[in-house]
Structures are given as structure tokens and as C-alpha cells.
Amino acid sequence: MAVGPLARAGPGERATRSPRGLRPREPEDVLGTPERSQGTEGEEVRTVVRPEEIESIPLASLSEPFGPFLPHFVGEALRCGGQVRLAVVDGVVRGLYLDHPADFEGSVFAGDRAVATLLARTGGAAAVFSEFDLAPDSEPFSIFRCALPTEIGGHRFQHPVRVAGAADRPAIVELMRSVYGHVDARWVETMPEPAELAFVVDGSEGLAGVAWANRIGAAGRLHSLTVRPRHRRSGVGSDLLFARLAWLGTAGARSAISEISARSPGSIAIAERGGMRPAGRIFRSARPL
């Protein structure tokens, strides 16, 4: 799992807040000493160590699909010991980089390719997720979107789906490690949270599947769908999708997004059954040289 995703901290359903209208304070006031300066004159990268350092910065302007979630991503990355860096150009924040020490992947959010490349180069991840294709042979992911609330009456649930509680944390980590290998247990230690819930389907031996839904204001995001191999093609993924869409709609979200690899036709089919349609793309790219 990764920060671009660790999917709770960045893009993806792969099995990591609208503009506030505030002028950013000068970087010296909120970010401390620049860690590194690269690129053209007036361009530097600064490290963030506390979530409150970005409270007055309108991060949402850095990404249309992920903007509402960026403060949440920053908090999750820092909570789990990850890196958070800002690209500052002529005193204005133009890009955000996130990663996690247990992963080899990060996420970059920027409105400009040059800024995205700068952050990808200065970060420590071997690969990054970005809305820009930053390297040859990048893997494309479609950003699927649907309006909420959506009609789920036509879906016939094949499995009981429930909201996971604190007692489910060990079983969730076990399931995810059985599918992905290493997973940092800190990733689930604060669940459940009011704005982000995990949904699970029980199996005969452990959990059959788990998936997350995150809501920030009117924006919803689905991520980290994980189904144990022996339970795939049994309706677990579809049931988890519709349960999360139903919760987001009743919780006040007016739209939902989910990032899915072009190499995952099964996940794409599940999303389309839920009324989700492609609305953009991101890319997983090797770190630019």
C-alpha cells in the first residue's frame, strides 16, 4: 500500500477540501527553514512537520479531484511518520508531496508539471502518483466519479456488510498483509473515525473483504478495496461498493471518486455497476531522474 496511496493518505481503490479563499501566509511564518532549494530562482521545497502548519494554505487549489482530501492526507502521512513537503514558488505554495516510511511510493499534487517533477525528484519514494505522466511507461489509473445520493435499490446484497470497529483492527491488518505483504499497522490504529469508515464482510475464516470510505464536506472518496483471493468473484467487492456509496450519500456527500488501475478490469466493472464513470486520470510513475 502507498500514500498515494497508503491509500488513506493518497490515491487509490487499487486492489491516498475546497479552496478556503485565504491568502497563504508567507512561507517563513508557517514552514520554517527551507530543507532544499532546486530548479529556477525563487523555487524551493520545504518540509512540514505538524498538520497545523498548513491550516491557512488553500491546498485544494493544487488538485481538482483530491483537493478536499489533502489536509486529511497530510494529517495521516504525518501521523504515520511519513514525509510531507511543499513546493514554494515566489512565496506561493504550488505543490504538495506525501509519502510513508514503510512504502516505496508517494503522491504529488500540483497544478504544474514542472512543480510536480521537482517534488517527485526531491522526495524519497521510488515511484509517485500524480495527475501528470512523469516518466516513461507510467501506469494509468482512471478517476471514477458518481453523483450522490445514488439509487442502490436495484443491488441485491449477497453478503452482510458492517462497519468495522476498533476490535476489527487486527483482522484487517491480517487480511491486508495476506494480500499485499507488508502493511503498517499504524494505518488502522485510529479507526473508526467520524469522517472515514472501514466496511467489512466476514468470512468463514477471518474477514472476506474490507474497504474504506472517506467524506470531507460534500466530497466522498472510496479507497483500499481488499478482498481475500478465495472470496473474489462472489459479490464481496460489489457489496462493499454499494454499502459505502449508501453511507456517503446519507452522510451528506454529493459526489464520490475512486481511483482504479487500467490493469484492474474487475474493479472497473464493479465501479461501473455502481454508476461510477471515468472523470479523469492519474499516473503511477517511476521517480524522475
N, C-alpha and C positions, 0 to 999 in steps of 0.2 A: 504494500500500500504506500501511497505517497502523499505529500502535502499538496500535490497538485493533482492531486490528492496525495499523503494521509487524507483521504477524501473528505474527512470532516474539516480539513483545513485547506481545501482547494479542490479543483475539478476532479470527481467523476463517479458516475454509475458505470463501473468498468468491469465487473465480474461477469480537492478542496476548493447595501444601504444607499438609497438615492442621494443625489447631491444635497448638501445641507445649506448651500448658499452662503457659506462662511469663507472669508478670505483667510488662507493659511497664515499662521504666524510665521515670522522669519525662522528659517531652519535653526539658527543659533538658539532660539528661545525654547525649542521643543526637542531638538535632536542631539545636542551636544556636539562633540568634536567629530569632523568627518573621519571615517575609517580609511577611506581611499578616494583618490581622485583620478579619473581616467577620461579619455575622449577629448572633446573640444573644450576650450576655455569656458569656465562657468558651469561645468558639468561635474558632479561629484556623487558618490554613493555614501550614504550614512546608515549606521546601524541603529535599530530600535531595540530597546531592552525592556520597556514597560508599555502595556497597552494604552495607558493614558497619554503617552507621547503623541499619539496620532488622533486624539479625540477631536481636535479643531481642524483637522485636514480633510477636505472633501474627497476621500478615496474613491467614492462612487464614480467620479468622472474618469477614472482610469479604465473602466470596463463596463460596457452596457449590460451584458448578461449577468456578470458576477458582482457588479458594484454594490448592491445592497448587502452582500455577504462578506465584503472584505474586512470590516472591523472584526467580525466573528472569526474569520480565517486567521487574522493577526493574533487574536487572543488565544486561539487553540495552538498555533505554532509556538508562541512564547510559553504557554503552559506546559507543553511537552518538550521544552528545551531546544526548540528549533531556532533558525536564523530568520530575522526579518530585516530587510534593507529597503531604503528608499532612494530613488534616483532624484536628485535635485538639480534642476537646470535653471540658471539665472535666478536662484532663490525660490523657485516654484517646484513643488513635488510633481514629477511626471511619470513615475513608475514605482512598482512595489514588487519585491522578491520575497518568497517564503520557502523554507524547506524544513526538514526534520532530521535530527542526527541519526535516526535509525533507518533512514531511507536513502536512496541514491537519486531521488527525483525531487524537483522543486516546482514552483509555479511562478510565473511572471505575469504581471498585469500592467499594461502600458498602452497608451494610445498611439505610440510612435515606434516603428520598427527599430530605429537606431537606439532608442532608450531600452527597449526590450532586449536587444543584443548586448548592450552594456551590462545590464543586470544579470543576464544569463552567464556572461563571461566572468563576472566578479563573484558570483555565487559559487558554492561548493558542490552543487549537485552534478552528477554525471549526465543527467537529462532534465529537461524542463518542459512544462506545459505552458503554452502561450497561445494567444489568438493570432500570432504570426508564425509562419513556417520558417524556422530559424536555421535549419540545416538540411542537407540532402537526406532523402529517404525518411522524412518525418512521418510519423503515424497520425493520420487524421482522425478526429473524433467529431461527430455531429452533436450539436447542442439541440436537443429536442425541447419543445415547449408546448404547453397547452393552457387554455383558459380555465379558470376555476370560479365557482364550483362546477364540477363535471358530473354528468349522469353516469352512475355506476350500477343502476338498477338492472342493466342487461347482463352484468357479470355474475356468474354463478360460482361462488366460492367453493373450492374443493377441500380447503383446509381451514381450521380455525386460526385466525391471526390475532395476536395480542400485543399490547405494548410491553416492551421489556422493562424490567425494574433492576434495581441495584443487585439483587440476588442472581440475575442472569449474566452478570459481567464475566465470571469465569467460563461459562458455557459459550458465550460469544467469542471470547478470545480463543478458546479451543477450536471452535468452528473455523474462525478466520485463519488461524495458524495451520489447520489441516488443509486449507485451500491455497493459501499464499506463502506459507513458510513462516518467516519471522513477522510478527506483529507486536508493536509496543503496547503493553497492557495499559499504559497511561492514556492511550487513545480513548478508552471507555470508562476511565475511573470517575468521571463526573456525571455520567448518565444515570437517570434521565434528567434532562434539562427542559425548562418550560418552552424554549424556542426550538428544541431539537429532540426528537424521539427516535428510538430504535423499535422496529416492529419485528416480531419473530414468529416462526412456525415451528412447533415442536415435532420431533421425530421419535421413532421408537427407541433410538439410542442417541441421545443428545439432540441438539437443535438441527432442524432440517434446513432452515434458512434464516437470514437476518438482513435488514435493510433500514436505512435511515431517511428521515425527512426533516428538513430544516426550514423554519419560517422566520423571516425578518420583515415585519410590517406586512405589506400586501404581496411580498415576493416569497415563493416557495422553491425549494430545491430538493430533488431526490438523489441519493448517492449511496454508494457502497453496498449494492445488492450482492449478496453472497449466498449461494445455495450449495449444500453438500452434494458432491457428484452423484451419489446414488439416488438423490431426490430430484434431480433435474428432469425436465420434460414431464413433470407430474402436476404442474399447475402452481407450484410454490411461488415461482417468480411473479406470475400474473396476480396471484392473491396478494402478495406483498405490495405490488404496484398499486392495485385498486384500494387497498387499505390505507396506504399513505396519501393517495390523492384525496380520499374521503376526509381524512383528518385535516389536511391542509385547507380544504375548502371550508370545513366547519370552523377552523381556527382563524379564518379571516384572510387567507391568501387568495389573490385574484389571478395568479398565474403560477406555473411551476416549470422548472427547467431540469434537464438531466443530460449529462454528457455520456455518450456511448461510442465506443470504438467502431470504426467501419469494419473491423475484423470480428465483430460480435453480432452476427445476424440474428441469433436467438434473442439477445437483449433488445435489438432494434424491433423485432416483431412484437415483443411484449409491450414496448413503449407505444407502438402504433396501435395496438389493441386498446390501449388506454386513451386514445385520442391525441397523442403527442405527435408533433410533426417537426421535421428539421427546420431550424430557425437561425443557424449559424454554425461556425466550426471553430475548434481549437486544434492544436497540434502538439504531439509529444516529439520533441527534437533533442538530438544529442547536443551536449553543451558546445556552443560555437567556440572555435579556436581563436 
